[in-house]
Amino acid sequence: MNCDSDDYIHFPVLHWEVVEYLTWRKGCVKIVDGTLGCGGHSSLILKENRQAELLGIDRDGDALRRATEVLRFAEERIHLFRGNFSDLKEYATELEWNSVDAVLLDLGVSSPQIDDAGRGFSLRFNGPLDMRMDQRNPVTAARILNLESEEELGQIFRDYGEVRQWRRLAREVVRRRQLKAFDTTSDFAEFCEKILGKARPGRLPTPTLVFQALRIAVNNELSELEDGLEAALEILAPGGRLAVISFHSLEDRIVKNFFRDLERDCICPPKCPVCICGGGRAKLKILTKKPVTASSDERAENSRSGCAKLRVAERI
Ligand SMILES: C[S@@+](CC[C@H](N)C(=O)[O-])C[C@H]1O[C@@H](n2cnc3c(N)ncnc32)[C@H](O)[C@@H]1O
């Protein structure tokens, strides 16, 4: 799950590691940041390589405005788009970039999004049940809670939050909304605690995983990630690098499996005595055999980095 932090703006997660992995090529390289956020990683990369060009994407209009300011020092080298990173190939085509040297995806929400009560991402503040990264999207968390079927809600709580009592929670949501629609984060958080019980001291608050599940559903996060990885693969030049930072196990599993499947030369079933697929299919070389995690210093400075995992692979 995502950790909250107030110092995130000053310390983009795993910043030294990202800069080291993604500025290994010098000169006029082309870099895609699919999750621009506050522009933290991008500004460090553009400062490290003064000739690099950047295609930056974010679906949040506020993030894009903030990043435009932060990256003003390199304005002649940046091209910013509001949209989904799953469309990164289309944006690159608009710039007539046939291939790129590096792609960065730093998943999840940013601190400015979490800390703005009006966006409805956080349990810590009362606000509308919104949770949209892209405010042009008509689907809010309230709309899902108040309109989706019991079955659909159950799947969301189970698949995106791994909530143990997903069936019961879905049933109770449907019962409660017949009396009063859900509209605020505090109301829904209290309801979750009433149904699922309070967490024991030292554990995450009970509604945390339910909020995570709703956020993933509102923003279609897992299929965005799957499509974004495919798009990155298609556009990376030979030797180009793909770096992904994930913040929970559902995301990390997708990245890990994607890298692992594309690292294999042969896709024959394990029981096949001889290779029948022809081999030579590997498309990626994994550079981080184990995910890179934050140092204890970084964890102390930025609590959000505690659950971050960076995986990097190189296009063959
Ligand atoms: C963790 S923050 C990125 C922070 C950034 N690396 C920095 O250094 O400031 C994630 C950002 O990605 C955006 N985002 C998440 N999923 C996205 C998607 N599928 N397409 C476009 N933007 C996305 C969010 O709106 C948010 O601004």
The ligand as a Tripos MOL2 file, in Angstrom:
@<TRIPOS>MOLECULE
LIG
   27    29     1     0     0
SMALL
NO_CHARGES

@<TRIPOS>ATOM
      1 C1          4.3750    8.8350   -7.3220 C.3       1 LIG1
      2 S1          3.8970   10.1750   -8.2840 S.3       1 LIG1
      3 C2          5.3100   10.4790   -9.2920 C.3       1 LIG1
      4 C3          6.2970   11.4120   -8.6770 C.3       1 LIG1
      5 C4          7.4300   11.8300   -9.5920 C.3       1 LIG1
      6 N1          8.2570   10.7170   -9.9710 N.3       1 LIG1
      7 C5          8.2750   12.9210   -8.9700 C.2       1 LIG1
      8 O1          9.5030   12.7500   -8.8490 O.co2     1 LIG1
      9 O2          7.7480   13.9690   -8.6020 O.co2     1 LIG1
     10 C6          2.8340    9.4220   -9.4370 C.3       1 LIG1
     11 C7          2.2370   10.3830  -10.4590 C.3       1 LIG1
     12 O3          1.8450    9.5910  -11.5680 O.3       1 LIG1
     13 C8          0.5760    9.9560  -12.0180 C.3       1 LIG1
     14 N2          0.0070    8.7490  -12.6080 N.ar      1 LIG1
     15 C9         -0.2850    7.5930  -11.9780 C.ar      1 LIG1
     16 N3         -0.7500    6.6900  -12.8540 N.ar      1 LIG1
     17 C10        -0.7270    7.2910  -14.0740 C.ar      1 LIG1
     18 C11        -1.0740    6.8700  -15.3920 C.ar      1 LIG1
     19 N4         -1.5400    5.6450  -15.6240 N.pl3     1 LIG1
     20 N5         -0.9000    7.7310  -16.4080 N.ar      1 LIG1
     21 C12        -0.4250    8.9880  -16.1790 C.ar      1 LIG1
     22 N6         -0.1010    9.4510  -14.9580 N.ar      1 LIG1
     23 C13        -0.2390    8.6060  -13.9130 C.ar      1 LIG1
     24 C14        -0.1450   10.4670  -10.7940 C.3       1 LIG1
     25 O4         -1.1350   11.3890  -11.1640 O.3       1 LIG1
     26 C15         0.9890   11.1060   -9.9920 C.3       1 LIG1
     27 O5          1.1030   12.4740  -10.2810 O.3       1 LIG1
@<TRIPOS>BOND
     1     1     2 1
     2     2     3 1
     3     2    10 1
     4     3     4 1
     5     4     5 1
     6     5     6 1
     7     5     7 1
     8     7     8 2
     9     7     9 1
    10    10    11 1
    11    11    12 1
    12    11    26 1
    13    12    13 1
    14    13    14 1
    15    13    24 1
    16    14    15 ar
    17    14    23 ar
    18    15    16 ar
    19    16    17 ar
    20    17    18 ar
    21    17    23 ar
    22    18    19 1
    23    18    20 ar
    24    20    21 ar
    25    21    22 ar
    26    22    23 ar
    27    24    25 1
    28    24    26 1
    29    26    27 1
@<TRIPOS>SUBSTRUCTURE
     1 LIG1         1 GROUP 0 **** ****
